[in-house]
């Protein structure tokens, strides 16, 4: 009987060890799955929020790009009118745009008009031909006859920014007579 008792005791110990190992493994697997599921849900939630932010920023960029393109077309239709009435023409554009800090009009690739002028005085008179890094994007816009995004780069008036360069041609729709550019 003592022998049978020792045998049962070892079986009980062995089964307890097997049960403990099985319970530990099961709990570990369930915990890992739960944590993985929580992590996946958190990732999906963050990706969803980032997508909303991204779409919002893209919407602002597209809206402002459309406004700037329309503004460049207005200038192309009558550059003299735009220059004579610069504040009245540019103020509504800047007030409607969301991400636009300022705009500059550059007949013959020399910035002659800036709105708003306050804080951007240093940009007036800038000849893009004297700033090779910026002139390259002005030329690219002229050659491709499309908007070109430059930057981020150091702005003459201070700070850093992205600049959208719109070439202006006065012979719409042929676009052969280059007049200058609009920097937004």
N, C-alpha and C positions, 0 to 999 in steps of 0.2 A: 504494500500500500504506500509506503514511503517513496518507493521508486516511481509509482504511478503519480504521486503527488508532485515529485520533482519534475517528471515529464510534463505534466499539465501546467506546472509553473513556467517551464521554459516555452511551452507552446503559447501560454498567455502572454509572456514577455515578448516573444517573437511576433505574435499577432498585434500586440500593442504598438510595437515599433513599426510594423507594416502599416497599421492604421494611422499612426502619427505621421509617417512619411506621406501616405496617401492624402491625409487631411491637409498637411502643410503644402503639398504640391497643388492640390485642388484650390485651396485658398489663395495661393500665389497666382495661379492661372486666372482665377476669377478677378482678383485685384488688378492684375496687369491688363486684362480685357476692359475692366471698368475704367482704369486710368487712361488707357489708349482711346477708349470711346470719348471720355471727357476731353482729352487733348484734341481729338479730331473735331469734336463739336466746337471747341474754342477756336481752332484754326479756321473752321468754316465760318464762324461768326466774324472773326477778324477779317477774313478774305471778303466777306459780304460788305462789311463796313468800309474796307479799303476800296472796293469796287464802287461803292456809292460816292465816296470822296473823289475817286478818279473820274467817274462820269460827270460829277459836278464841275470839276476843274476843266475837263475837256469841253463841257458845254460852254463855260465862260470863255475859254480860248477860242472856240469856233465862233461864238457870238462876236467877240472882239475882233477876230480876223475878218469876219464878214463886214463889220462896221468899218474897219480900216480899209478894206478893199473898196467899199463903196465910197469912202472918203477920197481915196486915190483916184477913183473914176471921176468924182466931182472936180478934182483939181485938173485932171487930164482934159476934161471938157472945156474948162476956162481957167487956165493958170493965172492970168492977170486978175480976174475977179477974186480968185482964192487968195492971192497975195494982198490985194487992196483991202480985202475984208477978212483978214486972217483970224482975228479974234472971234468975230461973229460966226465964221465958218468952222473953226476948230473947237470952240468951247462946247457946242452941243455934242460933238463926237466924243470928246474926253469925258463929258458928264454922263454919257450913256454907257461908255465902256467900263468894265469891271476891273480888269487887270492892267490897264494902260496907265503908266505913270506920266508920260509926256509924248508929244509928237513933234517931229521936226521936218520941215520942208526944205529940200536941197536942190534948187535949180542949178544945173551944171555941176552937180555933186558938191556944192558948198551950202552948208546949212545957213539959211538966211532967216528962217522963221521958226520959232519954237513956241509951243503952248503946253503948259503955262510957262511964261518967261521967268517968273520968280523961281529961283533955285536952279535954273537951267541956262543962265546967262553965258556960262563958259562954252556952251555948245554952239552959240551963234558965231558964225564966221568960220566954223571948222570946215576945212577943205579935206574931203575924204582922201584925196590923192596924197596927202601928207601923212596919212595914218595907214600904212600898208595892210595891216591886219583887218581893218574895217573896210578899206577900199576893195579888198578881194571880194567881200560879200556884196558890195554895191555893184561891182562888175558882174558877178554871178547873176544877180537879179536882172541886170540889164540884158545879159546874153540869153538867159533862159526865158526872159519876159514873164517871170513869175516871182511871187514873194519868196524871199530867202530869210531863214531865221539864223541869226548870228548870236553866239555867246554860249554860256554867260561870259561877259567881258567887262572890263573896267570902263565905266562911263566917263567921258570928259568932264561932266559936271559933278562927278563924284558918285561913288557907289558902284554896284554891279548890277547887270541886268541882261535880259534877252532882248534883242532888237529884231523886229520884223522889218525887212527892207522891201518896199513896194516900188518897182520901177514905174515911172510915169512917161507915157508916150502920148504925144498930142495928135496923132493921126489914127485914132481908133477907127476901125478894128484892126488895122494893118500892123500897128505897133512897130514902125520902122523909125519914126522921128522921136528919138529919146530926148526928153526935156530935163529930167532929173529924177529925184526920188523922194519918197516919203518914208521916214523912219518912225516906227511906233515902238 
